[in-house]
């Protein structure tokens, strides 16, 4: 990839049109799902699969989506991304690149996060359609669990209640030793859900094995729920682990 390489971003819906214009089309989200014309000609950047972020995006937890995708970009590194694009350009004998994602108009889309990352590393990109990067950056700040609020519990009340709960060792995960307490065995269902809201509102975002958790710290332990449970009301257990 040279300084003369043209790089644009666009929705998957424009793939056939861009291929006709001799663009190399690359998915920024991994495998392409959906009924898009000529999708079998779309290449991929290995390491940028977003299937593990599906539950975050479904919950409109774009703050988590942004952090997770940026983490992938930083882990891959700009040199690896450049090398991959360059190799694909040579493979297809092309000089123009279109980085494709699902979002249309001002919908949230990972292609804008990649574009921002490339621009920060002095690689110029342009959007093929009319979208607002400013609007995208606002979405990146959208923390759905902050929007849902909390129930004015204190950290002490939450921490002491959790300390008194029944904890079961997660024997199916010996490489990540931790414990969990079940909602169905919690003495107060309403309080359990309020504690979940507290953890999700005040918890610190931490990425572990490609998943973002909101982690609440108290008295030598860390507590977290499962992000696959999209609504606070869906959560069936809370995990805890002693701080190392």
N, C-alpha and C positions, 0 to 999 in steps of 0.2 A: 504494500500500500504506500503510495507516494503522496506528496503534498498536492498533486494535481487530481487525486482521486475524488470523485464527487460522491458524497454520502448524504442520503436523505432518509427520512423516517416517514412511515405511512401505515394505514390500516391494512390488514390482510385482504380486504375487499378490493384493493387496487393492485394486487399481485399480477394478475393477467395483463393489465394495462402497462405496468412497469416492465414486465418481461418483454413485451412487444417493443418497448423503448430501449431494450438491450441493457437493462439493469440486472445485476446479480441480486436476487431477493434472498434475504436471510431472516429467519424467525429469531426473535429475541426472547422467546418464551419456551423453546423446546419444540416438541412435536406439534404440528398444526392440526387442530380439530375444527370441524365445521365444513360446510359445503362450499369451498372456495375453488374457483377455476384455476387449473394448473398448479394446485398446491403441492403436487408431487415434485415440482421443480424448485421448491423453496428449500434452501439449505438451512443449517442450524449452527449455532455457536455452542459447542459442548460446555456444560457447566452452568448454562443459564436457563435450565429448566425451572419452571415456576409451579409445577404441579403440587409441590408441598405447601404452597401458599394459598391453595384453593379456598380453604376455610376462612382465611383472613380476608380474601377478596370478597367472598360471598357475604361476610359480615360487614362489608364496607369499611373494614379496618385498614384503611389505606396507609396509615402511619406505620403499621407493622409490615405491610407489603413493601413500602419504601425502604425501611431498615433492612429487611431480609434481602431484597434485590441488590441494594448497595453493598451489602456484606458479600454477596456473591461476586459482584464486580471487583471489589477490592481484593478478594481472595484470588480471583483469576489474575488480576493485574492487567494494566494497560498493554504491556508488551505481548502477553498471551492473546489478548483480544485482537490486537493489530496483526499478529502473526497468523491467526486463524483467518481473518478477513483477507489478508494478502494471499494466503494459500488458495482460498476459494476463488479469488479473482484470477489467479494464474490458471487454476483448474478449468475455469469456464471462459478464459480469454476475454475478460471484461474489465472495464475501467470505472464503472459506476455501481454504487451499492445502495440498496434500499433495505433498511432495517424495519421489519414489520412486526406489529402487535395487533391485539384485538380491538382496542378502543377506537371509537369513531367520534368525530367532533371533539367535545371537551370531556368525554368519558376518561376515567382513569386508564392509563396504559403504561406498561413497563418500557415501551420504546422511548418515552420522554425521559425516563430516569437514565437510560443508557446514553441518550443524546446529551443530557446534561453532564454526565460523567466524561464523555468524549470531549466535549467543549472545554471542560475544566482541565483536560490534558492536551489542550491546543490542537484538537482535531475538530475541524469545523463541520457541522451538520446543519441541515435545513429540513423543515417539515413540508411534506408534499401537499397537505391539506390545511384548511384554515382551523388552527387550534391555538389556544393561548397557553404558553408555558407558565405564565403567572397563575392561571387557574389550576394548572397541574401542581405547581408548588404549594398552593393552598390545600389541595387534596392530600399531598404528602404529609401535611400536618394534622390531617383529620384522624383523631384518635377516638374511635367509636365508643370505647369504654369510658372515656372522659365525658363524652356527650351524654351518656346514660346516667351519669352522676353517682352519688353515694348516699348513705343514710346517716351521716353525721356520727358514726361510731368513732371512738378513740382507738389509737393503736394499742393502748393497754387493754382495753376491753376485748378487742379482736385477738391479741396475742394470748391473753390469759384464758380466754374461752377455748382457743385452739390447743393450748397446753393441756387442758383438762379433757380433751376429746380422746376417743379410742383410736389408737393408731395401729395399722396392720402393715407388716413388712411386705413390700412388693417383691415376692420371691421369683416372679417371672423376669425380673430385670436385675440380675446379680451384678452386672457390670456398672450399674448405676444405682447403688444401694440407697433406698429411700423408703418412706412409709406413706400411707394414705388413710384418710378417714372418710367414711361413706355418709352421704346425705341421709340415706334411709335409716342410719343408726344414730344420727344427730338428734338430740333431744328436742330441738326447736327448729322446724323447717324454715320459718321466716327469718330467724337469726342466721341460719346457714347461708341463705341467699343474700342477706345483707352483708355478711362477711365476704362472700364472693365478689360482690360489688365493690367493697372496700379494697380487696386485693387487686382487682382489675383497675380501679381508679388510681390508687396510690402506689401500686407495685412498680418496681423499676424494670424497664424492658431489658431482657437478657436473651441472647440467641444461644441455643444449645442444639447441636446436630441439625442445623437448618430450620429450627422451629423457634419462634419468638414467644417467650413467656413473660408474664407480668409477675415479678417476684417480690413478696412482702417479707421483710426481715424483722425478727423479734427474738431477743434473748438467746442468741446463739443458734437460731434455726432460720431456714428460709422456707417459705410457703408459696405454692403456686397451684393454679387450677389447670384444666386442660383446654387449650385454645380451640380444639375441634368442636367444643360445645359453644355454638355461636352466640346464643342468648345467655345472659346470666342465669336465667331460670332453667336452662338446660343442664347446668353443671351438676354432676352426681357425686363428685369426690374432690377433695383437696389433698394435695401432696405436701410432704415436708421432708427436709433433709438437714442434718446437722451441718453447720458451717465448718469448712475445713480450715 
